[in-house]
Amino acid sequence: MPDNPHYDDQETRAAEAREATLFEALRARLAQAKAKAPYYREVLSDIDPAGITDRAALAKLPVTRKSELVDRQAPGHTLGGLTTVPDGRLRHIYQSPGPTYDADGQGADWWRMARGLYAAGMRAGDVLHNTFSYHLTPAGLMVDSGAQAIGCAVVPAGVGNTELQVRAIEHIRPTAYCGTPSFLKVLLDKAAEKGADVSSLAKAAVGGEPFLPDQRAACDAAGIDAFNIYASADVGLIAYESTAREGLILEEGLILEIVTPGTGDPVAPGQVGEVLLTTPFNADYPLIRFATGDMSAVMAGTSPCGRTNTRIKGWMGRADQAAKVKGMFIHPRQIADIVKRHPEIARARMMVTREGGADAMTLMCETAPPAPNTLAATVAETIQATCKLKGGVEFVAPGSLPNDGKVIDDRRGAGG
């Protein structure tokens, strides 16, 4: 029987069918979250779930920021009121650096990892050497549950113990690897040093950090067909690479928005911005307009591999762009507030530099020429009122600011 290149039929469905299914599930999830999760009962108090029928309506809902979870999660309220079931009804509660706490609920492949592993070539009968951590953080068990859903055996290797891991690979002969690309390179180098045979490794799903060209080259040289997966401790699988190797394909159970950092405002198609995710099928720990703090951009068109879901360019940096200027923090949301007050400004970027031994700020504004004579002065007044600091204003032509998602560009460490 020929191998199916797709995990299921969801991956090839029409965009309209996918959208309808996602938003039908979202309305049910919003109603459940309002009824059972204290946090959502508060922030969605004025929202009628039945009215959230499309992306325009979704964009009006409040944003929940990953960066705020540390303050919201407190002793006795470990998960910040975002879960719909008591802690004792969950399967696991994890601690990640911060610390922040995450959870998973009951059910097979709760993190939806199987789809990404399948796209990376994992099949029933494979033996997967899993080097993601099983200690406090969820990554190890996330991969484990996805591998089990496919029908793979798992070697729960975890992190560290390089020589022992090389010996395990040589003896057990796993067919696949999952972990960071940098640790795979460490294992390959250690195997070469020891003369150990790790040639059984033929495929890999790597994540947790950027997958760099030299790491891809090392995998190719070792005969390992490696694919990038993008996941997080809160959301689970977000996107994954396919054999087309053209961007990352969004996981089927998510609604993705790309927004201006520090806001909930969607950017134009193709623009770099912050990744916001909504999980309409997650009944235990629903995340609604969850700002991950990661940057990416949507790619045009669909993948040549036949999957029809949205593609993104992968991880493109962090959206946490706050800069401390003259003792005051400047945040992306403040720049967004400035732009909203001046409709003549299409896009803006705050440049932070050192001039004459002192910090300086200049707001670069894309405006259609000619800019009104009084605009620079009124924008400067808005900067001071919003940021409590003086800043210069410079107008540039539309489209001249780089499409890299930066709202604050701190040049003080780059000779600026």
N, C-alpha and C positions, 0 to 999 in steps of 0.2 A: 504494500500500500504506500503511495507516495507521501512524502513528508509535507504537511500543510505549512506554508510559510508564515501563516498568521495564527495567533493564539486563539481567536474566535472571530465570529462574523461581525462583532461590534467594530472591529478595526477598519472594515471596508464599507460601512454603511454611509448613506447620504448625510451630508452636513445638516440638512433640515431635520432629519429623523433624530440625529444625535442631539441637536439643540432642544427639540421638543421633549425628549426623554429626560434630559438633564434638568430642564426648568420645571417639568411636572414633579420630579423628585425633590427639587429645591423647595417648592411651595409646601410640600408635606414636611420637609425637614425644618423649615422656618417655624411652622406651627408647632412641631414637637419641641424645638429648642426654646420657644417662648414659654411653653407650658412646663418644661421640666428642667431647664438649665438656668440658674439664678442670674448669671451674667447676661444671657440673651433676653431674659425676661425684662431686664432693666434697659438694655440698649435698643431693643426692638419694640419697646412698649407702644410706640405710635405707628408701628408698621402692620399693615394688613397683608399677611402672606399671600392671599389670593391675588393681590395686585402685582406681584413680582412675576411678570410674564415674559420679560425680555431683558436684554443687557442694559438698556437705558434705565429701566426700573431698578435693576440690580446695582447700578452705579450710584444710586441715591442712598443705599444702605451704608451704615457706619462701617469704618475699617477697624479691624482688630489687629494690632501690631505685635509681632513676635517679640520685639524689643521691650514691650510693656509687660510681658508675662512675669518677669522677675518681680515687679512691684505688685502685681495682682495675686500671685501665688504666695500664700502665707501659711504658717502652721495652722492646721485644721481646715485650710482651704487650698490644699496642695495643687489642685488643678484649676484654681481661679474661678470656679463656678461655670466652666464651659462644658462640663460633661452632663449627660442627661440621666445617668444612673449613679447610685452610690459607689464609692470607691471599691467596696467589697464585691461588686458585681463586675468589675473590670477583670481582665486577664492579667495584665502587668501594669505597674507604675514605674517609670524610669526617671533617672536623674541625669541631666546633661549639664555641661559647663554653664555657669551663670550664677547659682544653679537655676535651671528651669526644669519643670517636671512635665512629662508626657505620659500618655497611656495608650494601651490598646485594649480592644474589647473582645468579646467572644466571636468565634467564627473562623473558618479557614481563610488563610491568606488575607488577613484583615488589612494589611498594608498594601495590597494589590501589587506585590512585587513580581508575581509570576510572569506577567506580561513582558516586563523588561528583560527578565532572564530568558524567556522563550525567544525574544527577538535577538538575543545574543547567542542563540544556538543551543541552549540547554534543552534536553529532552528526557523523557522517562528512561531510566536506566543509567543516566550519567551519575558520576560521583563528583560532587562539588566540594572543593577545598575552600572553606569560608573563613577569611581572615579578618572580617569585621568583628568588633568587640562584642562580647556577650556580657560584659561587666557593667551594670547600671544603665548603660545607654542601649537603645533599641536596635542598632544597626545589625548586629549578628542575628538576632531573632527575626528581624524583618526579612533578611535574605533566606533564612532557614525556612520560614513559613511559605515563601514563594517557591522555593525549591521543592518542598514537600507537595505543594499543589500540582507541580508538573510531574512529580514521580521520581525525583532525584534522591539519592542518598547524600548525606552531608557529613563532611569532616569538620567538626566545630573547632577550628584551629584557634580562632581569636587572634590577638595581636602579640608580637614579640616572639621570643624563643626561636630565633631564625634557624639555628642548626637543627633543632628538633623538628621544626616544620619541614625543612628540606628532607630530613630522614623519613618523615611521615609520607611525603609526596613520593619519594623513591620506593617505599615499601607498599603503600596502599594503591598507588598508581591512579590517582584521581584524573578525570578527563577534563575538568573545568576548574577555574579559579574565580573567586569573587573577593573583592577587597579594594584597597587603594592601588592606583597604578604604581606609585612609588614603592610600595612594599613588594609588589610583584617583581619589580626590577631588583630589589634587594635580594629576594629569594633566588632569582635567576643568577645573580652575581655570586651568591654564596654557593649555589650548586656548581657553578663553573669552578670556583675556588677549590671545592672539595672533590671534584670529579664525580658528583652525584648525577644520576640519570633522572631528570624530571621531564623527559620528553612526552610523558603521557598527557601532560597539560596541552590541550589543543584549542580551547576556547576560554574566554574570560569576559566577565562583566565587571567593569571597574568604575568607581565613583568615590565620593567623599572629598575630592580635590580635582583641580583641572587635569585633564588627560593631555599631556604635552607631546609635541611631535617626536622628541627623542625617546619618550616612553613607548609611543606607538611603534617606532622603528625597532626598539628592543623586543617588543612582542612579536613583530613580524619576523625578526631574525631568529627567534626561538620557535617559530612555527605556531604561534598562538594567535588565533583570530579574536581580537579584543574589541569590545564595544563599550561605549560610555553609557552609564545610567545616572540619572539625576534624581535624588530623593532627599527627604528631610525627616527629622525625628518626629515632627508634628503631623505632616501630611502623608508620609509614606512615599511611594513612587510618584514622581512628578512627570518625568519625560524620559525617553530612552532612544538610543541610536539603533538604526536598522541597517540591513545590508546595503541600502542606498548610500549611507554615510553622508547624508545631506541634512545636517541639523538634527535636533532631537524631537521626537514625536510625543505629543501630549498624551498622558494616560487617560483612558476612556471615562473614568469616574470623576473627572474634575472640570470645573469651569475656570478658565484662565482669563485674567485681565492684566494688561500692562499699563501702569499708571505713572504719572510724574512722581518721583520720590518725595515722600513726606505728605502726599495727598491721596485722595481716592479718585483723581481725575484721569480717565483713560487718555493715553497718548494717541497720536495718529498712527495708522498701520505702518509697521516697519521701524518706528522710532524706538530707541532704547529707553527702558523705564524699569520700574520695580515690579516684580512678580507678585500679583495678588491671586490667591486661590480660594475656591469655594468647594466644599466636599458634600454634594447633595445626597450621597448614599451612605454617609457615615452616621449611624444612629446613636452611637455611644459618645462620640467626641466630635460633634459637628464644628467645622471651621467655616465661617462665613466672611468673605472678603478679608482673608487672612494675609496680611502683608509679611512676606517672608524675609524681606531685607535683601534679597538677591536681585540682580539686574539681568535682564535679557531683552530680546526683541522677537516679534513674530516674523516668520519668513513667509513670503508670498507663495501661493500654490500648495499642492500636495506632494507627498513623497513618491518618487518613482517605484518604490517597493509595493505600492498598491494600498497602503494605509492612507485613510482620508482625513485623519484628524489634524488639527493645527500643529505646525512645526515651529519650534523656537531655535534660536541660535546657540542655546546652551547657556551655561553660567558665564556672566560677563562682569562680575565684580559685585561689590556690596553697595546698597543704597544708603547706608548710614554715613552721610557725608558731612556731619556736623563739624564746624571749625571754630576754634576759640580765637577770638579777635579782641585784643585789648581787654582781656579778662571776661569777655562776654561770649556765650555760645551762639553761633548762627546756625539755624537748621533749615533744611530744604523746604519745610512747610512755610517758613517765613518768606522765602523767595516766591513760592507759589501765591501767597497772599498779596504780595506786591504786584505780581503780574495780573491777578484778578481785578485789582483796583484800576488798572490802566488797560483798557481794551485795545489800545494801539499796539501793545506789545504782544507779539505772537509767541516768542520763546525768550528765555533769559537765563543767564548764568552769572553767578557772583564770583568774580576773580579776587582772590586774597593774595596779596603780595607784601613784600617789605620795601619800603621807600624811605631813604634817609634814616635808616635805623628804626623805623616805626611801622606797625601794621597798617595796611591800606586795603580798602575794598572798592571795587569798581563793578557795577552791574552792567554787563553786556546785554543789550536788548535788540532782538530782531524786530525791526519795524519797517513798514513800507515807506520808502522815501517820497517826499521829504517829511521828516518828523516835525510836528508842530514846534514852534520856537519856544513855547513855555513848557514843553513836555519834560525836558531834562530837569528843570527846577522842581516840578511837581513830583516827579519820580524820586528825586533826591530827598524831598520832604517825606515821602512815604517810606523810604529806606530808614530814615532816622526814627520815624514814628514806630515802625515795625520792629526794627533791630536794636533800637536805642544806641545806634552808632551812625556816624556820618559815612556816606559812601558816594563815590563818583558815579556818573552815568555815561555810557558810551553806546551810540546806536550803530548797528551793523545791518547789512542787507539780509533779507529773509533767506534762510537756508545756509547761512555762513557759519553758524555755530556747529561744532562737531556733533554727530549723532552717536554719542557714547553714554547718554543718560545722566551725565554730570549736571548737577544744579549748582553745586559749590565746588570750585576748582581752586584748591589751596596750593599755590605755587611757591610758598615760602621755603619749602625744602628742595626746590628745583632751581634755585638760583634766581627766583623771581623777586 
